[in-house]
Amino acid sequence: MSIGFYVGNQLTKDGSTLLGGFGHEPSSHWIDIVPGQHHPEGATTQVGVTEEANIPGRLTDIPQASYTNKFISSSYSEFEGFPPPLTNGGLNEYGVGGRDIWSNSRPELVEMTSEPQQGPNYSDLARIAMERARTAREAVEIIGGLINTYGYSTYGGNSHLFADKQEGWVVIEYAGGQGLWAAERLGPDEVRVSYPGYIHNFPVDFENNDNYMGSDNIVSFAREQGWWNPETDHPDYLNLQDVYGEPFEGEGVSMQENHFVSVRVPPEREAEVMGLTPVSLEDMLALVRDPRWSNDRAGYGQVAHIRSHVPDRLQTLWLAVTGAVTTPYVPIPIETDPYAVPPEFVQHRYLTKYADSTYLNADYAPQEATRYAVREFKRLLYFTSEHPVQFLNYITGAMECFEQGEVVERAELEGKYFWLLQNHQNEEARTLISQNVHQRLLESLSLGMQLTDIVDSETRRLYGIRMPKGTSDPGETTPPWSQEMIEETDDELVTCYDPRLDIYPRPFGVFNHYAGC
């Protein structure tokens, strides 16, 4: 149940487009900088899902592009049984940002999905869009073309947000095996929050409107099913959320009843974002970090800072390797060398699908021997979630002090980069950026470990370590700490949200004084 935020360039402080969010996945996560690559004629790429998916399918091979773009991504290994590695998008070398967000289709469509299904899944669509798109509009055209040609493998409905310097687009991919998809343009003077992804009024004559795209059957299928009737409903448009989707599940749910569900009403979140305008980069960093949604389910945090006055090589993805509520962001420009990512921030066996099924491949032993950044920041999350009133403001302040330093150094760093380019020192310029990313990632890990040590020590001194109760089933002899550790309900969600800290949305840096800066 991912979240995405889009703010057009007329509503931001520096005239940039901002695209932020993250995915909700239970598995391991890591940073990938995928280089641009040329492919020979006849090359293919595998797409789809296997019989292990929640709606079983089969994998197929489709033609690969002759060139695939460089892009920065958060990769992960598990969602609904889909084959790893998976991605929700990121930022590519043309300054196109992508986010993947759930969008549940109406139950009849889910039931209509044939088995085995085939065609690209949500991750395939995000990856291929990053690999091939030069604009946000082109990303939608690529996704639509893939679905039209090869079909679509679903887990129950999905959406994507794309953005570039000029505009954004939201595209919804519906379940049902009918090839249904629709897209709406988001202008530079608009805000959109996908939580879930949605489109409301969609014109019947969308083919003649540059602000909309869709499958050929997006209108006719709704009429055939009796879900929209131009004689009794509005004749000029369909409300796609009403016709093909489900009601926002947060409607009518109070924060006291279930804070995690209650915030899933996109128009309410959009009103909050509009209240921040003009929105700064720092505002977006704080939004993605907001503990109302950033918790143990948040796989990472991303903010694409897409500026009109810099070359595409300096377009930057601010990335927290796991949930940003207890993980600092590090800015990663497209120019960064893939090998600049320290081994601590790439794939490890902790929470990785299939990793417990056999022994480690010796080729990965040095990589696995390093500390795993995700595991370290998860420790900080788990300690902080026990006593958020005691620790969260201090943790947030310390991380945002660190990030403010990264914001301040951007101008000087980019100035040095341009000077090197002007003096034909291209390799030195790339090295400058790459070394900065490498250093800041390691510094962020060091900060996280220091904060964990502090919260660990204070927790033991003030409260002790709470041990699990486990099950009390008759006849059970296994000690509680050796029983299954999986979550059963939203009530057992690991979160740092506490109503006593409820000042959200929160200005960036408001807690810095807790950390003494």
QUIJO-V961049 format. One record per run of one state. SS is the DSSP state (alpha for helix, beta for strand, coil for the rest). FROM is the first residue (numbers start at 0). LEN is the number of residues. If there is no record, write none. Layout:
ss=[SS & SS]
from=[FROM & FROM]
len=[LEN & LEN]
//
This chain:
ss=[coil & beta & coil & alpha & beta & coil & beta & coil & beta & coil & beta & coil & beta & coil & beta & coil & beta & coil & beta & coil & beta & coil & beta & coil & beta & coil & beta & coil & beta & coil & beta & coil & alpha & coil & beta & coil & beta & coil & alpha & coil & alpha & coil & beta & coil & beta & coil & beta & coil & beta & coil & beta & coil & beta & coil & alpha & coil & beta & coil & alpha & coil & beta & alpha & beta & coil & alpha & coil & alpha & coil & beta & coil & alpha & coil & beta & coil & beta & coil & alpha & coil & beta & coil & alpha & coil & beta & coil & alpha & coil & alpha & coil & alpha & coil & alpha & coil & alpha & coil & alpha & coil & alpha & coil & alpha & coil & alpha & coil & alpha & coil]
from=[0 & 2 & 7 & 8 & 11 & 12 & 16 & 22 & 23 & 24 & 28 & 34 & 36 & 38 & 43 & 48 & 56 & 57 & 58 & 63 & 66 & 68 & 70 & 76 & 85 & 87 & 89 & 92 & 96 & 102 & 104 & 105 & 106 & 112 & 116 & 117 & 119 & 120 & 121 & 132 & 135 & 150 & 151 & 152 & 157 & 163 & 167 & 173 & 180 & 186 & 190 & 194 & 200 & 203 & 205 & 208 & 211 & 214 & 219 & 224 & 236 & 239 & 244 & 245 & 258 & 262 & 265 & 274 & 278 & 279 & 280 & 289 & 297 & 298 & 300 & 306 & 311 & 314 & 315 & 320 & 323 & 326 & 329 & 333 & 337 & 340 & 342 & 345 & 361 & 369 & 372 & 386 & 387 & 422 & 425 & 462 & 479 & 482 & 489 & 492 & 498 & 501 & 511 & 515]
len=[2 & 5 & 1 & 3 & 1 & 4 & 6 & 1 & 1 & 4 & 6 & 2 & 2 & 5 & 5 & 8 & 1 & 1 & 5 & 3 & 2 & 2 & 6 & 9 & 2 & 2 & 3 & 4 & 6 & 2 & 1 & 1 & 6 & 4 & 1 & 2 & 1 & 1 & 11 & 3 & 15 & 1 & 1 & 5 & 6 & 4 & 6 & 7 & 6 & 4 & 4 & 6 & 3 & 2 & 3 & 3 & 3 & 5 & 5 & 12 & 3 & 5 & 1 & 13 & 4 & 3 & 9 & 4 & 1 & 1 & 9 & 8 & 1 & 2 & 6 & 5 & 3 & 1 & 5 & 3 & 3 & 3 & 4 & 4 & 3 & 2 & 3 & 16 & 8 & 3 & 14 & 1 & 35 & 3 & 37 & 17 & 3 & 7 & 3 & 6 & 3 & 10 & 4 & 2]
//
